[in-house]
Amino acid sequence: MKILVTGASGFIGSFLVEEGLRRGDEVWAGVRSGSSRRYLRDRRIRFVELDFAHPEILSEQLVAWKQEYGRWDAVIHCAGVTKCPRKEEFMRGNYVYTRRLVETLQALEMVPEQFIYISSLSVFGPVREKEYTPIEEKDTPLPDTAYGMSKLESERYLQGLSHFPYVIFRPTGVYGPREKDYFLMAKSIRRHVDFSVGYKRQDLTFVYVKDLVKAVYLALDRQVLRRAYFVSDGKVYASRAFSDLIRKELGNPYVIHLKCPLFVLKVVSLLAEKVAALFGKSCTLNGDKYKIMRQRNWQCDIFPLVSELGYRPDYDLERGVKEIIAWYRKEKWL
């Protein structure tokens, strides 16, 4: 297959590229001109620069590719933004640019057999918070973050296109080598501090990056169309499960457990966001992040993924944490 992976220089994108190469597919890494290629060193990778910010340039870039190769069999659209100085940038980076890519592919008659869109469980927001039961596709999305809203807008756009061959994946918390947000937890525990928020029960779900990639390629192999799937490892974890496993892999160092009330976190998050905005930067702790940490129920129903695609995750949280800590050490992050 000829496959384009947008956002190829990112955490998930780089693993999607690697898996395509492992399978023997022809993989094009869609990158911006200034993107890092640190994890895109394989000589088999073919690169194509994509400028989503300027539609005329994007069209020229795709026309040049079409003249030489025709069209891609599949496009895996992983490009997007997770942190922005201003909330309106989420809508531009995740919705406007997605729509621009699709419209350009349509105009140039380059629509692939499948268009895979990497969305997020965040499109549903705080659903089923009282009963603590898995979020299902039939539930009404109620995103309360700018990120979740922008992803939902993209989903609705794709689903509203007649006969468009979309497949949407909504992963829960994705972790693995190269990812930096969860790494902060390992870094904190190594410094003997475990930080958590809220006193009410919190049910968390995770998916190891290689299992998310596995699900995507199962969809390609099964040639499914016009479907949306939640993705997790199929288990539900208590709020301290991740940090406890990190501590175990680090040799059980002594840890001070700090639990922050939600109202304190809210104030700190909003202040951090305002300060970062003054300098035109994004920060890990912000209003969106507060709402994500406030959410108590992250369960999701992966039965359709299992029954329709034969998805069986290879990693539970214990195996995944063991692998990422080993990688952090190997790469001297820890």
C-alpha positions as CSV (number, residue, x, y, z in Angstrom):
1,M,0.0,0.0,0.0
2,K,1.0,3.6,-0.6
3,I,0.3,5.3,2.8
4,L,0.6,9.0,3.8
5,V,1.1,9.7,7.5
6,T,0.6,13.3,8.4
7,G,2.1,14.6,11.6
8,A,4.8,11.9,11.1
9,S,7.4,13.7,13.2
10,G,5.2,13.5,16.3
11,F,4.9,10.9,19.0
12,I,2.1,8.8,17.5
13,G,3.0,9.6,13.9
14,S,6.5,8.3,14.1
15,F,5.2,4.9,15.3
16,L,2.6,4.8,12.5
17,V,5.5,5.3,10.0
18,E,7.6,2.6,11.6
19,E,4.8,0.0,11.5
20,G,4.0,0.7,7.9
21,L,7.6,0.1,7.0
22,R,7.7,-3.1,9.0
23,R,4.7,-4.3,7.0
24,G,6.4,-3.5,3.7
25,D,4.2,-0.6,2.8
26,E,5.4,2.4,0.9
27,V,5.2,5.1,3.5
28,W,5.3,8.9,3.0
29,A,6.0,10.9,6.1
30,G,4.0,14.2,5.9
31,V,5.9,16.9,7.7
32,R,6.2,20.6,7.9
33,S,9.4,22.2,6.6
34,G,10.8,22.8,10.0
35,S,9.7,19.5,11.6
36,S,12.2,17.4,13.5
37,R,13.1,14.1,11.8
38,R,14.8,12.6,14.9
39,Y,12.6,9.5,14.8
40,L,12.3,9.4,11.0
41,R,15.8,8.1,10.1
42,D,14.9,4.9,8.2
43,R,16.1,5.3,4.6
44,R,12.9,3.7,3.3
45,I,10.9,6.7,4.5
46,R,9.7,9.0,1.7
47,F,9.0,12.6,2.8
48,V,6.4,15.1,1.6
49,E,6.2,18.6,3.0
50,L,2.6,19.7,3.7
51,D,1.7,23.3,4.4
52,F,-1.8,23.2,5.9
53,A,-1.6,26.9,6.8
54,H,-1.6,28.0,3.1
55,P,-4.1,26.3,0.9
56,E,-2.4,27.4,-2.4
57,I,0.9,26.0,-1.3
58,L,-0.7,22.8,0.0
59,S,-2.4,22.3,-3.4
60,E,0.8,22.8,-5.2
61,Q,2.6,20.3,-3.0
62,L,-0.1,17.6,-3.6
63,V,-0.3,18.3,-7.3
64,A,3.5,17.7,-7.6
65,W,3.1,14.4,-5.7
66,K,0.1,13.3,-7.8
67,Q,2.0,14.0,-11.1
68,E,4.8,11.6,-10.0
69,Y,2.9,8.9,-8.0
70,G,-0.8,9.2,-8.6
71,R,-2.6,9.0,-5.2
72,W,-2.2,7.3,-1.8
73,D,-4.2,4.2,-1.0
74,A,-4.6,5.4,2.5
75,V,-4.1,8.7,4.4
76,I,-3.6,8.5,8.2
77,H,-4.2,12.0,9.4
78,C,-2.3,12.3,12.7
79,A,-1.3,15.9,12.4
80,G,-2.8,18.3,15.0
81,V,-2.2,20.3,18.1
82,T,-2.5,19.4,21.7
83,K,-1.1,22.6,23.3
84,C,-1.7,26.1,22.2
85,P,-1.2,29.6,23.6
86,R,-4.7,30.6,22.6
87,K,-7.8,28.4,22.5
88,E,-8.8,29.5,18.9
89,E,-5.6,27.8,17.7
90,F,-7.0,24.4,18.6
91,M,-9.8,24.9,16.1
92,R,-7.4,26.0,13.4
93,G,-4.9,23.3,14.0
94,N,-7.3,20.4,14.4
95,Y,-10.4,21.3,12.5
96,V,-9.6,23.9,9.8
97,Y,-6.4,22.1,8.7
98,T,-8.2,18.8,8.6
99,R,-10.9,20.2,6.4
100,R,-8.4,21.9,4.2
101,L,-6.6,18.7,3.6
102,V,-9.8,16.8,2.8
103,E,-11.1,19.5,0.5
104,T,-7.7,19.7,-1.4
105,L,-7.7,15.9,-1.8
106,Q,-11.2,16.1,-3.2
107,A,-10.5,18.9,-5.6
108,L,-7.5,17.1,-7.0
109,E,-9.3,13.8,-7.2
110,M,-6.9,12.3,-4.8
111,V,-9.3,10.9,-2.2
112,P,-7.8,7.7,-0.9
113,E,-9.5,4.3,-0.3
114,Q,-9.4,5.1,3.4
115,F,-8.9,8.3,5.4
116,I,-8.0,7.5,9.0
117,Y,-8.5,10.3,11.4
118,I,-6.8,10.2,14.9
119,S,-9.3,11.9,17.2
120,S,-9.5,11.6,21.0
121,L,-11.8,10.3,23.7
122,S,-11.8,13.9,24.8
123,V,-14.5,14.6,22.2
124,F,-17.0,13.1,24.7
125,G,-15.9,15.1,27.8
126,P,-17.3,14.3,31.3
127,V,-19.9,11.7,30.4
128,R,-21.3,9.0,32.7
129,E,-19.6,10.7,35.7
130,K,-22.3,9.4,38.2
131,E,-22.5,5.8,37.2
132,Y,-18.9,5.2,36.2
133,T,-19.8,3.1,33.2
134,P,-18.0,2.9,29.8
135,I,-18.6,5.8,27.4
136,E,-20.4,4.4,24.3
137,E,-20.7,5.7,20.7
138,K,-24.4,6.4,21.3
139,D,-23.7,8.9,24.1
140,T,-24.0,12.6,23.3
141,P,-20.5,14.3,23.1
142,L,-20.1,17.0,25.7
143,P,-16.5,18.2,25.3
144,D,-15.5,20.8,27.9
145,T,-12.0,21.5,26.5
146,A,-11.0,23.6,23.4
147,Y,-9.0,20.5,22.3
148,G,-12.0,18.2,22.6
149,M,-14.3,20.7,20.8
150,S,-11.9,21.0,17.9
151,K,-11.6,17.3,17.5
152,L,-15.4,16.9,17.6
153,E,-15.8,19.5,14.9
154,S,-13.4,17.5,12.7
155,E,-15.3,14.3,13.3
156,R,-18.7,15.9,12.5
157,Y,-17.2,17.4,9.3
158,L,-15.9,14.0,8.1
159,Q,-19.1,12.2,9.1
160,G,-21.2,14.8,7.2
161,L,-19.4,14.1,3.9
162,S,-21.4,11.9,1.6
163,H,-19.6,8.6,0.8
164,F,-16.3,9.9,2.2
165,P,-14.2,6.9,3.3
166,Y,-13.3,8.0,6.9
167,V,-12.4,5.8,9.8
168,I,-12.1,7.6,13.2
169,F,-10.1,6.5,16.2
170,R,-10.7,7.9,19.6
171,P,-7.9,6.8,21.8
172,T,-7.8,7.4,25.6
173,G,-4.5,8.4,27.2
174,V,-1.8,7.3,24.8
175,Y,1.6,6.7,26.4
176,G,4.9,5.1,25.2
177,P,8.5,5.9,24.3
178,R,9.1,9.5,23.0
179,E,6.0,10.9,24.7
180,K,6.8,13.7,27.1
181,D,3.7,14.5,29.2
182,Y,3.6,11.1,31.0
183,F,7.4,11.3,31.3
184,L,6.9,14.2,33.7
185,M,5.2,11.8,36.1
186,A,8.3,9.5,36.0
187,K,10.5,12.5,36.5
188,S,8.5,13.7,39.5
189,I,8.5,10.3,41.1
190,R,12.2,10.0,40.7
191,R,12.4,13.2,42.6
192,H,10.2,11.5,45.3
193,V,7.0,13.4,44.7
194,D,3.7,11.9,43.4
195,F,1.1,14.6,42.6
196,S,-2.6,13.9,42.1
197,V,-5.8,16.0,42.2
198,G,-9.2,15.7,43.6
199,Y,-10.6,13.4,46.3
200,K,-13.4,11.8,44.4
201,R,-13.0,8.4,42.7
202,Q,-11.3,8.6,39.3
203,D,-11.3,5.7,36.8
204,L,-8.6,6.0,34.2
205,T,-7.9,4.1,30.9
206,F,-4.8,4.0,28.8
207,V,-3.5,2.6,25.5
208,Y,0.1,1.9,24.7
209,V,1.1,3.6,21.5
210,K,1.9,0.4,19.7
211,D,-1.6,-0.9,20.4
212,L,-3.1,2.2,18.9
213,V,-1.0,1.7,15.8
214,K,-2.0,-1.9,15.7
215,A,-5.7,-0.9,15.7
216,V,-5.1,1.6,12.8
217,Y,-3.5,-1.0,10.6
218,L,-6.2,-3.6,11.4
219,A,-8.7,-1.0,10.0
220,L,-6.6,-0.7,6.9
221,D,-6.4,-4.5,6.5
222,R,-10.1,-5.0,7.1
223,Q,-11.0,-2.1,4.8
224,V,-13.6,-0.7,7.1
225,L,-15.3,2.5,6.1
226,R,-17.3,5.2,7.9
227,R,-16.8,3.9,11.4
228,A,-15.6,5.3,14.7
229,Y,-13.8,3.4,17.4
230,F,-12.7,4.0,21.0
231,V,-9.3,2.6,21.7
232,S,-7.8,1.5,25.1
233,D,-6.1,-1.5,26.5
234,G,-9.5,-2.8,27.7
235,K,-8.8,-2.3,31.4
236,V,-9.8,0.3,34.0
237,Y,-7.3,1.7,36.5
238,A,-7.4,3.6,39.8
239,S,-5.9,7.1,39.8
240,R,-2.6,6.0,41.3
241,A,-2.0,2.9,39.2
242,F,0.3,4.6,36.7
243,S,2.4,6.3,39.3
244,D,2.6,3.1,41.5
245,L,3.9,1.1,38.5
246,I,6.5,3.8,37.7
247,R,7.6,3.7,41.3
248,K,7.9,-0.1,41.1
249,E,10.1,0.1,37.9
250,L,12.3,2.8,39.5
251,G,13.1,0.5,42.4
252,N,10.4,1.7,44.8
253,P,12.0,4.9,45.9
254,Y,10.3,6.7,48.8
255,V,7.6,9.0,47.6
256,I,5.6,11.9,49.2
257,H,2.0,11.7,47.9
258,L,0.6,15.2,47.4
259,K,-3.1,15.5,46.6
260,C,-4.3,18.9,45.4
261,P,-7.9,20.0,45.8
262,L,-9.5,20.8,42.4
263,F,-10.2,24.4,43.2
264,V,-6.5,25.0,43.9
265,L,-5.5,23.3,40.7
266,K,-8.0,25.4,38.8
267,V,-6.5,28.7,40.1
268,V,-2.9,27.6,39.4
269,S,-3.8,26.3,35.9
270,L,-5.5,29.5,34.9
271,L,-2.6,31.6,36.2
272,A,0.0,29.5,34.4
273,E,-2.0,29.7,31.2
274,K,-2.2,33.5,31.4
275,V,1.5,33.9,32.1
276,A,2.4,31.6,29.2
277,A,0.0,33.5,26.9
278,L,1.8,36.8,27.8
279,F,5.0,35.3,26.3
280,G,3.2,33.7,23.4
281,K,3.9,30.2,24.6
282,S,1.9,27.1,25.6
283,C,2.3,25.3,28.9
284,T,1.6,21.9,30.2
285,L,-0.6,23.1,33.0
286,N,-3.5,25.2,31.7
287,G,-7.3,25.5,31.7
288,D,-7.8,22.6,29.4
289,K,-5.4,20.4,31.3
290,Y,-7.3,21.2,34.5
291,K,-10.6,20.0,33.0
292,I,-8.9,16.8,31.8
293,M,-7.6,16.1,35.3
294,R,-10.9,17.0,36.8
295,Q,-12.8,14.4,34.7
296,R,-13.5,11.4,36.8
297,N,-14.7,8.8,34.3
298,W,-12.4,7.8,31.4
299,Q,-13.9,4.4,30.7
300,C,-14.8,3.6,27.1
301,D,-16.4,0.8,25.2
302,I,-13.9,-1.0,22.9
303,F,-16.2,-4.0,22.1
304,P,-16.8,-2.8,18.5
305,L,-13.1,-2.6,17.9
306,V,-12.6,-6.1,19.3
307,S,-15.6,-7.7,17.5
308,E,-15.3,-5.9,14.1
309,L,-11.5,-5.7,13.7
310,G,-10.2,-8.5,15.9
311,Y,-8.3,-6.0,18.1
312,R,-6.4,-7.6,21.0
313,P,-4.1,-5.3,22.9
314,D,-0.6,-6.6,23.5
315,Y,0.1,-4.2,26.4
316,D,-1.6,-3.7,29.7
317,L,-0.3,-0.8,31.9
318,E,2.2,-2.9,33.8
319,R,4.0,-4.1,30.6
320,G,3.8,-0.7,29.0
321,V,5.3,1.1,32.0
322,K,8.1,-1.4,32.2
323,E,8.9,-0.7,28.5
324,I,8.8,3.1,28.8
325,I,11.0,3.2,31.9
326,A,13.5,1.0,30.1
327,W,13.4,3.3,27.2
328,Y,13.8,6.4,29.3
329,R,16.9,4.9,30.9
330,K,18.3,3.8,27.5
331,E,17.9,7.3,26.1
332,K,19.2,8.9,29.3
333,W,15.9,10.7,29.9
334,L,16.1,9.3,33.5
